[in-house]
């Protein structure tokens, strides 16, 4: 962690002594444990600082007022969210799945998880001291609101999900692809939708607005308008020096319609 770099970590499912907060699986949420240092000062290099959230697991989120930062605001506990860092160094967080209500499920089994988990589509920003609820719903399991492909609109929002991937482009826009969650109809499965967030609005850029779509591979090594990755969750991604997005693997749907295998 040299060269003055700072790293932020939010959530580890099932772990108590990390900076997490979120909702109880059933019944009344446990009482929130207050951060004793609401505006902590980052420590020396090579040291961790507890910046926000509770030191106990399964804590409920505190949303506050949409678009307004406040010391009491904090996302609920979750796993499988995606995150970005913007040009100003602020941390952004989207979606994920809350604590399980019922028995154990395989993370790659969306129908099982849909019945035992709360999926989020909330968007948050952390400026280093306070959280802001920026967009999405403060209730779980919301379908996507896609609007018109390629057109930004205030009413657009990706459906609730976990296991997507994210990039930031050279213009500072935030991008989101795929995951397991809710499509435009409220169905649950693997997603291959591509979204861009910029200037306070989401834009549906490509892919399908319904779940479990096969991949359109085209010709190896040749870009084409009809090419598109199949629906998947748990892929890996990066951005290269030229600003290109790269995507690899995951669990989802291949070109033959097999939606139950690793890619």
Buried (B, 14 or more C-beta within 10 A) or exposed (E): EEEEEEEBEBBBBEEEEBBBBBBBBEEEBBEBEEBEEEEBEEEEEEEEEBBBBBBBBBBBBBBBEEEEBBBEBBBBBBBBBBBBBBEEEBBBBBBBBBBBEEEEBEBBBBEBBBEBBBBBBBBBBBEBEBBBBBBBBBEBBBBBBBBEEEEBBEEBBBBBBBBBBBBBBEEEBBBBBBBBBBBBEEBBBBBBBBBBBBEEBBBBBBBBBBBBBBBBBBEEEEEEEEEBBBBBBBBEBEBEEEEEBEBEEBBBBBEEEEBEEEB
